[in-house]
Structures are given as C-alpha cells and as structure tokens.
Amino acid sequence: MGPLVSTEALAALIADAETRKGVVILDATALLPGQDFDPEVAFHAAHIPGARRFDIELFSDPDTALPHMVPSQGRFGRLFAALGVDDDSEVVFYDQTGLASAARGWWLAGLFGLDRVRVLDGGLPAWLAENRPTESGAAAPVRPGSFVPRFRAGRLVGLGDMLALSREASAGGEGAPRLLDARSAGRFAAEAPEPRAGLPGGHVPGARSLPFGELMQGTHLKPAEMLRARFAAAGVAEGDRVVTSCGSGLTASVLTLALVEAGLGHGALYDGSWTEWAQAGAPRATGAGGSGAGG
C-alpha cells in the first residue's frame, strides 16, 4: 500500500458499504505559519462524509513547551482508539488546505505501528474541486476502537541523536547521514525571519535545504519520478540514512511522505526540529550552503 490515496479511490471506498466499514477518515488540519482560520469551524462547515477530527495539538505531548511534540505511546493509543481506529482499520488523513498536516497525522500513525494509513492526495481542495459530497456539523459519535500502539523508535530522532548526526553529516564521507530541512530557503539561510518570536534563523550544521513546497504541485505531491530526481539533487540516494526536519515537525512530515512515495524509505524525523535546536543553543549554521548535492 502506497502512502497516498486519490480522491477517486477514496470516493469509491466510502461509496461501498462493505469497504466503508473498515475505513476511518481523519481531518488533521493544523495551522501553518501565515495561515489564519479556525480548523474546527471549517470542519463543521464542510468535511468529507464520515470524517472525524484529528486534532494534532491533542495528539501531542502536553508536558513540553515545544510545539506539537510526539505524545506518549499510551496517550496516542487511547486517543486514536477513541476515534474508532482498530488495528486492522484503513486510515486516511486529509488536510483542509493541502497535505502538510495530513502528512503529520500519517507519520504519527506509522510511528505508533499502523501500516494501513494513507494521505488524501490533493486534500480537501481537490475533493471540493471535483464536486464530491461533503457533510456539515459535528462528527457523529463512534464506537471506540481496539487500536494497540507499537512504537517504532527508529523513525524518531531527538536532540541528542541530532547533535551526533550533525557532526557526522558535517564531516561528510561515505555513509554520512542526509539531513533535510523542509523550511524555506530564506529561513534555512537566516535571511528570512523565523515565525516564532525571538528564535534565530539558520540551520543545523551539515543539513541541506529542501523546502517542502518544491515537492508539491498545488495541493498534490509530485509524481514519484520527479520526487526521486529532487531528492537526488539534494544528495539523497537509495539506502542513505535520511533525517527530515523543519520548524516544528509538521512540514518535515511532507519530506518523509515524499521519501516513501519515491521508494526511498521512511528515514527518521527530528521532532523538535529548528525550534528545539535553536532554543537549546546548539551549533548554528547560516547561509545557503548545503542546499545542493555537494553542500
């Protein structure tokens, strides 16, 4: 099962009474920098039939000041099951504006052991553009599911791991990890301000710039062959150790989603990303170095 599902395929799944029983559709919309609307209000106005809200802030660690960090296994399992998810459910995440938040939901579900999970390619904008049906109001109550989380530690990187990976990447050489930063090139180079007040710009030493928007065509992910070419330009080859990051762990998930769609594996995601790195006073690089294959 690939990481994406088309609007046509999802419409067919929910139109069939038998397949519909095993599908859980989740609206994972969260705000990106520069966006200003209420995802809950928008969900009540129009959502894909049968969809439920996956609130990324709720599915986050409540005991840290860092934004939407990975929750405990117990918290994720309890909240995910409450949305009606079973171990054998097929879960489809979508986003009201594209796929960044849906990619985060997809990554979290995979981190906690669910394999039958996909992202709606094109998101709600594509669904609406094709005049497909929607519902309004609150999501209908559901029977709690029986999902049991199975944490995959290899898909998650913390600050201590990243410090070591940064030294490896900076040293280069055969087998060095590829650290990919999904933020804009301006933020990576410290030429554009960070959206969080007081946070300096720049990047993790040894990282390479790969703005997530370069992997997109509108609200859709680019075709696999185009993704492979862009990753190759960033110095990523099959079998490389890859770690994705961004400002706070959201758009890094788009890079991870694209890696899987391109057939390059999941790699790992640095959840604290630049917010944690900069606040911790870790070594900081500036300038555009690292944006290409040789940087």
N, C-alpha and C positions, 0 to 999 in steps of 0.2 A: 504494500500500500504506500503510494507516494504521499508527500506531506500536503498536497493541495487537492482541493475538490472544486470542480467547476460549478457555476450556478445551475447549468443544465442537469448535471449529475445529482446535485443536492435536491433540486426540484423533483426529480424522478424518485429519489429515495423517500421523500416525505409524502409523495402522492400515493405510494403503495402502502396499504395498511400493514402488511407484514413487515416490510423493511423499516417502516416508520417507528415501530415499537422499539427497535434497538438503537435508534439514533437520538443523541442528545445535542441540541443546538444551543450554543452559548454566545451571547453578545459580550465581548470582553473589552469594549471601548473604554479607553482612558485618554486623558488629555495629553497631547504633546506640547512642547514649548510653542507659544504663539496661538494655540487654539483656545477658544473662549466660548464654551457652551456647556450645558449640563447633560452628560450621557444618560442619566436616569430619566430626565424629562423627554429626551429624544427617543429613548426606548419605549416609553409609554405612548409616544405619538405614533410610532411605526416600528414594528420589528418582524422578523421572519416568523411565520406561523409556528407556534410551539416553542419559540426560543425562550431562554431564561437568562438572567443577568449574571455574568461572572465578573464581580467587582474586584479588579486587580488590587485595590488598596485593602480589601477584606482578606484577599489571599496573599497577604504579606506579613512579615514579622512585626508584631505590634511593639516589640521591646527595643527597637532601634530608631534613632532619629534619621537614618539614611532612608531615602525613598524606596518604596515597594521592594524590600529585600525578600528573599526566599523565606517562606514560613517553615515552621517545624513540620516534620512528617505527620505528626498527629493532627495538627491544625488543618493542613491541606486535606488529609484523608477525610476528616469529619465534614468540612465544608463542601468538598467535592461530592461526597456521597449524598449530602443534603440536597444537591441539585438533581438527584435521580440517577447518578452515574454508578453503573455496575462494572465489575472487572472486564466484562465482555461487551460493554457498550461501545458504539462508534460515536466519537465526539467530534463535532465540527464547531470550530471557533470562527467568529466573524467580527468585523470592526465596522463601525458606522461611517468611517471616513477613508478607510484603506485596508491595511493589514498589519500595521505595526503592533497594535495592542493584541490582535488575534494571534500574532506570532509569539508574543509573550505567553499568552494562555497555552498555546500549543507546546511551547518549550517547557513550561511548568508541568503540564500533564505528563510529558515524556520523562522529565526529570524524576517524577514520582511513579514511573513504571507503566504508564499507559501507552500501548503501541498503536491502538486503533484510534488515532487522533489526527485530524487534518484542519487546514485553514481554508476558508472560502476565498478562492482567488477572485480578486476584484472587490470583495467585501459587499456591504450593503449598497454602495453606489452602483455597482454592476447589477445587483439584484433589482434595484429600482429602475435602472435604465432599460431593463428588459420587461418592465411592467409585470413583474411577478408579484404574487399576492403578499400582503402584509396583514398584521393584526395590530390593534392598539390596546392600551390599558396595561395593567399589571400582568405578569406571567401567572399562569394557572398553577395552583398548588400541585406538587408532585409527591409520589411515594419516595422516601429516602432510598438510595441505592445501597449496594453492598461493597463499594469500591474499597480495596485494601492497598495502601501505598507501598511501593517497593522502590526505595530511594536509590538513584544511580549517581553515586558520588563523583564518578569520572566526568560527568557533564557540567560540573560546577567548580569554579575557581574562586578562592578567597584572596585577601590581601597578601598573606604570607606566600602563597603559591605564586602570585603575580610578581612579587619582588624578585623571586628566583627566576621566573620565566623572563622577566625584563632583562636581567643580567645575561641570560643565555641568548636571547634574541639580539641584544646589543653586541655581543661577542661574535655572532654570526657563526659560520661554519656549517658543516654537514649535520643535518638533524636538528638545527636550531628551530625553535617554535615560531610560528607565524602569528603575530599579534595584530588583529584587525580592529580598527576604531571606526564605528559607524557614524560618528558625528560629522558635521560639515567640515570641509577643508579649512575654513576660517577659524573655527573653534580648535581644531587639531593644531593649527599653526600658531594659536594665540593671537590671531589677527582680528578675530570677532569675539565679542563678549560672551561669557557663559550666561545662560538664563537664570542661574541661581546666584543671588546677590552675594558678593564677596568672594566668589570662587574664581581663582585664577585660571587662565586658559593654558593651552599646551597639551602635551600627550605623554603617555608612558614611554620612557626611553626604549627604543627597539621596535615600537609599534609602527604600523603602516596605515595610512588613511584610506578608507573605503567607505565613503558616505553611502548610507543605505539607499538613498534616492537613486543612485546610479544603477541599482539592481531592479528598478521599477519601471514599468510602462503605465503611466497613470496610476490606477489603484491595483494593477496586476503585477505579479512578479514576471520578470523577463523569461523567455524560453531557456531551457536548460543549457543549450549550447552557447547562448550569449552569456549566461552566468559563468559557465566554465571559462570562457575567454576573459571575462573581467577578473575572475579570481586568479587566473594565470598571470594577468598583467600586474596583479598585486603580489606575485611571487608564490602563489599557492599551487601546489601540485598534489596529485593523488598520494595519499599516505602521509602527508605532512601533519604535524601537530598544530592545530589551529585553535586560537582562543579569541573570541569576539568580545568587544566592549563598546560602550557608548557613554552617555552622560549618567544614566542611572539604571541601565539594564533592560530598557524597553526596546529601542531600535537595534541593539545588539542581537536581539532575537530574530530580526529580519535577516541579518547576515547568516545566522545559524540555519534558519529556514532555507535560505538560498543555497547554502552549502549542501544540505541534504537533497534539495531538488536537483542540484548539479551533480550529485553522485559522489560527493567528496566527504561524506560522513558528518556526524554531529559536532565533532570537536568539543570544546568546552566554552562556557560563558563566564566572564568575570562579572559577578552580580553587582558588586559595589561600584564598579566602573569608575569614571573620572571623578564623580562626587566623592567617593570614599578615598580614592588615591590622592586627590588634591587636598582634602581635609586632613589626611594623615601626614601631610608634609613629605610624602615620598618624592624621590628624584623626578624632576620635571623637565621635559624637552620642549622646545618651541621651534617654529619654522616648519617649512613644508617637507623637510627630509623624511624619508620613509614612505612617501606616497606612491612610489612605484615599485617595480620588481626588485630593484637593486638597493632600495633605501633601508 
